Amino acid sequence: MIIQEFVKEVLLEDIGRGDLFGRVAPRKEATAQIIAKSEGIVAGQPYLEALAEFCNLRLYWFRRDGEPFEKGEVLLKIEGDAADLLAAERTLLNMLLHASSIATQVRPYVKALEGTGVLLLDTRKTRPMLRNFEKYAVRVGGAVNHRMGLDDALMLKDTHLSLIDDLEAFIDKARKKIPFTTKIEIECETVEMAAKAMDVGADIVMCDNMAPEQIRQVVLYRNENYPGVLLEASGNVTIENIRQIAETGVDAISSGAIIHQSHWIDLSMKIVT
């Protein structure tokens, strides 16, 4: 239901009170193709399917979610009333472009981690009102979502920690206030802070902007004292250094860049009949 509501909103944004072309266009059947003008990874299928249902269009996919494509490939064929097809064109392309661009950005990072057992996570650095959509695209690219919002995990960042006088007492109180199944994560900038976070009962410790050697020290402390604690590395993660970070022994690496640094690929729609 969330997808259907989202699709209606984005379609309304473009159509407004109605596509003016539809007032004068002849009612006739048409066929269009979405053609790749650059390589990438397909994402957006459930959203386009919802749009097609709403606009009485028929989609025939040649490449599906998660599959790579090359420049020049036809990704899907669309059939339906010509006016309906053209009214939906920009919404359809925008959703496919946006999701596929994120999935395309994510995939090389995932491949760089192959064989390490380390998960690639996204962040909450998403565009307003597009979090579900963008995090869906991350999953298609092969990564794993971090928390969706403030209500599914208690994460204490530097701004939170600056307001807490007694961290151990705060964690003890939090355990009595938050749901039983909810994890507590603490952001740490030093090895000493990471050790303290584990000592007071954190479920997850984030090594924020630490050098690889510092992260290795945190991993060693965790392995020797709190093997059940999960370790996440974050901050200044690039495609060039992500493998080095993974080899420190952390469980996951989070990066906002896999969403907000994605570059739009090039797709176009052509009427073929």
C-alpha positions as CSV (number, residue, x, y, z in Angstrom):
1,M,0.0,0.0,0.0
2,I,2.9,2.4,0.7
3,I,4.2,1.9,-2.9
4,Q,0.8,2.6,-4.4
5,E,0.3,5.8,-2.3
6,F,3.8,7.0,-3.2
7,V,3.2,6.4,-6.9
8,K,0.0,8.4,-6.9
9,E,1.7,11.3,-5.2
10,V,4.6,11.5,-7.6
11,L,2.3,11.1,-10.6
12,L,0.1,13.9,-9.2
13,E,3.1,16.1,-8.9
14,D,3.6,16.0,-12.7
15,I,0.1,15.7,-14.0
16,G,-1.6,18.2,-11.7
17,R,-5.1,18.8,-13.0
18,G,-4.4,16.7,-16.1
19,D,-2.0,16.3,-19.0
20,L,-3.0,18.9,-21.6
21,F,-1.9,16.7,-24.4
22,G,-4.6,14.3,-23.4
23,R,-7.3,16.8,-24.2
24,V,-6.5,16.8,-27.9
25,A,-4.6,13.5,-28.5
26,P,-6.3,10.7,-30.4
27,R,-7.2,7.7,-28.3
28,K,-5.0,5.0,-29.8
29,E,-2.8,2.2,-28.6
30,A,1.0,2.8,-28.5
31,T,4.1,0.8,-27.6
32,A,7.2,2.3,-26.1
33,Q,10.6,1.1,-25.0
34,I,12.9,2.1,-22.3
35,I,16.5,2.1,-23.7
36,A,19.7,2.3,-21.7
37,K,22.1,5.0,-22.8
38,S,24.6,3.9,-20.2
39,E,25.4,0.8,-18.2
40,G,23.9,0.1,-14.7
41,I,21.8,-2.0,-12.4
42,V,18.0,-2.1,-12.8
43,A,15.9,-1.0,-9.8
44,G,12.4,0.3,-9.6
45,Q,10.3,-2.6,-10.8
46,P,7.6,-2.7,-8.0
47,Y,7.2,1.0,-8.3
48,L,6.8,0.9,-12.1
49,E,4.4,-2.0,-11.8
50,A,2.2,0.1,-9.4
51,L,2.3,3.0,-11.8
52,A,1.4,0.8,-14.7
53,E,-1.6,-0.6,-12.9
54,F,-2.8,2.9,-11.9
55,C,-2.4,4.2,-15.5
56,N,-3.7,1.0,-17.3
57,L,-0.3,0.3,-18.9
58,R,1.3,-3.1,-19.6
59,L,4.9,-3.7,-18.8
60,Y,7.2,-6.4,-20.3
61,W,10.6,-6.6,-18.6
62,F,13.7,-7.7,-20.3
63,R,15.9,-6.8,-17.3
64,R,14.6,-7.1,-13.8
65,D,15.5,-5.7,-10.4
66,G,19.2,-6.3,-9.5
67,E,20.2,-7.3,-13.0
68,P,23.0,-5.5,-14.8
69,F,22.5,-3.9,-18.2
70,E,24.7,-2.5,-20.9
71,K,24.4,0.7,-23.0
72,G,22.0,0.1,-25.9
73,E,19.9,-2.5,-24.2
74,V,16.1,-2.4,-24.1
75,L,15.1,-2.7,-20.4
76,L,11.4,-3.0,-20.8
77,K,8.5,-2.5,-23.3
78,I,5.3,-0.6,-22.4
79,E,1.9,-0.9,-24.0
80,G,-1.2,1.1,-23.5
81,D,-3.3,4.1,-24.6
82,A,-0.9,6.7,-26.1
83,A,-2.2,9.6,-24.0
84,D,-1.9,7.5,-20.7
85,L,1.6,6.4,-21.7
86,L,2.9,9.9,-22.4
87,A,1.3,11.2,-19.2
88,A,3.2,8.7,-17.2
89,E,6.5,9.0,-19.1
90,R,8.4,11.4,-16.9
91,T,7.2,9.8,-13.6
92,L,8.1,6.4,-14.9
93,L,11.5,7.4,-16.1
94,N,12.3,9.4,-12.9
95,M,11.5,6.5,-10.6
96,L,13.5,4.0,-12.8
97,L,16.4,6.4,-13.1
98,H,16.6,7.3,-9.4
99,A,16.3,3.8,-8.1
100,S,18.7,2.3,-10.7
101,S,21.2,5.0,-10.2
102,I,21.4,4.2,-6.4
103,A,21.6,0.5,-7.1
104,T,24.3,1.1,-9.7
105,Q,26.3,3.2,-7.1
106,V,25.9,0.5,-4.4
107,R,27.0,-2.6,-6.5
108,P,30.8,-1.8,-6.7
109,Y,31.0,-1.3,-2.9
110,V,29.3,-4.6,-2.4
111,K,31.6,-6.3,-4.8
112,A,34.6,-4.8,-3.0
113,L,33.5,-6.5,0.2
114,E,33.1,-10.0,-1.4
115,G,34.7,-12.7,0.7
116,T,35.0,-10.6,3.8
117,G,31.6,-11.4,5.4
118,V,31.2,-7.7,6.2
119,L,27.9,-6.1,5.5
120,L,27.5,-2.7,3.6
121,L,24.9,-0.5,5.3
122,D,23.2,2.7,4.3
123,T,22.4,5.6,6.6
124,R,19.5,8.0,7.2
125,K,21.0,10.6,4.9
126,T,18.1,10.3,2.4
127,R,16.1,12.9,0.6
128,P,13.0,14.1,2.4
129,M,10.0,11.8,1.8
130,L,12.1,9.4,-0.3
131,R,13.6,7.2,2.5
132,N,11.6,4.0,1.8
133,F,12.2,4.4,-2.0
134,E,15.9,5.1,-1.7
135,K,16.5,2.4,0.9
136,Y,14.6,-0.1,-1.4
137,A,17.1,0.8,-4.1
138,V,20.0,0.1,-1.7
139,R,18.7,-3.4,-1.1
140,V,18.4,-4.0,-4.8
141,G,22.0,-3.0,-5.2
142,G,23.0,-5.7,-2.7
143,A,23.5,-3.7,0.5
144,V,21.6,-3.9,3.8
145,N,19.5,-1.1,5.4
146,H,20.6,0.5,8.6
147,R,17.7,1.7,10.8
148,M,14.8,3.2,8.9
149,G,14.2,5.9,11.5
150,L,14.5,7.0,15.1
151,D,11.9,4.5,16.3
152,D,13.6,1.2,15.4
153,A,16.9,1.5,17.3
154,L,18.3,3.7,19.9
155,M,21.5,5.2,18.5
156,L,23.5,7.6,20.7
157,K,25.6,9.9,18.6
158,D,28.0,12.6,19.7
159,T,25.2,15.1,20.0
160,H,23.3,12.8,22.3
161,L,26.3,11.9,24.4
162,S,27.1,15.5,25.1
163,L,23.8,15.7,27.0
164,I,24.4,12.5,29.0
165,D,26.3,12.8,32.3
166,D,26.2,9.1,33.4
167,L,26.2,6.8,30.4
168,E,25.9,3.6,32.3
169,A,22.8,4.9,34.2
170,F,21.3,6.2,31.0
171,I,21.7,2.8,29.3
172,D,20.2,1.1,32.4
173,K,17.2,3.4,32.2
174,A,16.8,3.0,28.4
175,R,16.6,-0.8,28.8
176,K,13.5,-0.3,30.9
177,K,11.9,2.2,28.5
178,I,12.5,0.9,25.0
179,P,11.1,-2.3,23.5
180,F,12.7,-5.5,24.6
181,T,13.9,-6.4,21.1
182,T,15.4,-3.0,20.4
183,K,19.2,-2.6,20.1
184,I,21.3,0.2,21.5
185,E,24.2,1.6,19.4
186,I,26.8,4.1,20.5
187,E,28.9,6.2,18.2
188,C,32.5,6.3,19.3
189,E,35.5,8.4,18.0
190,T,38.2,6.8,20.1
191,V,39.3,3.3,21.2
192,E,38.7,4.3,24.8
193,M,35.2,5.4,24.1
194,A,34.5,2.2,22.2
195,A,35.7,0.2,25.2
196,K,33.5,2.2,27.6
197,A,30.5,1.8,25.3
198,M,30.9,-2.0,25.5
199,D,31.5,-1.9,29.2
200,V,28.1,-0.1,29.8
201,G,26.2,-2.6,27.7
202,A,25.9,-1.3,24.1
203,D,24.7,-3.9,21.6
204,I,26.4,-2.2,18.6
205,V,29.5,0.1,18.7
206,M,30.2,2.4,15.8
207,C,33.8,3.2,15.1
208,D,33.3,6.7,13.7
209,N,36.1,8.2,11.5
210,M,38.7,5.9,13.1
211,A,41.9,4.9,11.4
212,P,42.2,1.2,10.5
213,E,44.7,0.6,13.3
214,Q,42.3,2.1,15.8
215,I,39.5,-0.1,14.6
216,R,41.7,-3.2,14.9
217,Q,42.2,-2.3,18.6
218,V,38.5,-2.0,19.1
219,V,38.0,-5.3,17.4
220,L,40.6,-7.0,19.6
221,Y,39.0,-5.6,22.7
222,R,35.6,-6.8,21.5
223,N,36.8,-10.2,20.7
224,E,38.5,-10.7,24.1
225,N,35.8,-9.2,26.3
226,Y,32.4,-8.8,24.5
227,P,32.2,-11.3,21.5
228,G,28.5,-10.7,21.2
229,V,28.8,-7.0,20.5
230,L,28.5,-5.9,16.9
231,L,31.0,-3.4,15.4
232,E,30.2,-0.9,12.7
233,A,32.7,1.3,10.9
234,S,31.6,4.6,9.4
235,G,33.0,7.9,8.1
236,N,34.9,8.8,5.0
237,V,34.2,5.4,3.4
238,T,35.3,5.2,-0.3
239,I,35.4,2.6,-2.9
240,E,39.2,2.7,-2.6
241,N,39.4,2.1,1.2
242,I,36.4,0.0,2.0
243,R,38.2,-3.3,1.6
244,Q,40.9,-2.1,4.0
245,I,38.3,-1.1,6.6
246,A,36.5,-4.5,6.2
247,E,39.7,-6.4,6.8
248,T,40.0,-4.9,10.3
249,G,37.4,-7.4,11.5
250,V,34.3,-5.2,11.9
251,D,30.8,-6.7,11.2
252,A,29.5,-3.9,9.0
253,I,30.5,-0.7,7.2
254,S,27.9,2.2,6.8
255,S,28.1,4.8,4.1
256,G,25.8,7.7,3.2
257,A,27.6,8.1,-0.1
258,I,26.0,5.0,-1.6
259,I,22.8,7.1,-1.8
260,H,23.6,10.8,-1.8
261,Q,26.7,10.5,-4.1
262,S,25.0,8.4,-6.7
263,H,25.0,9.8,-10.2
264,W,22.0,9.5,-12.5
265,I,22.5,7.0,-15.3
266,D,21.0,7.7,-18.7
267,L,17.8,6.1,-19.8
268,S,15.2,7.2,-22.4
269,M,11.8,6.3,-23.6
270,K,11.0,6.0,-27.3
271,I,7.6,5.3,-29.0
272,V,8.1,2.4,-31.4
273,T,4.5,2.1,-32.7
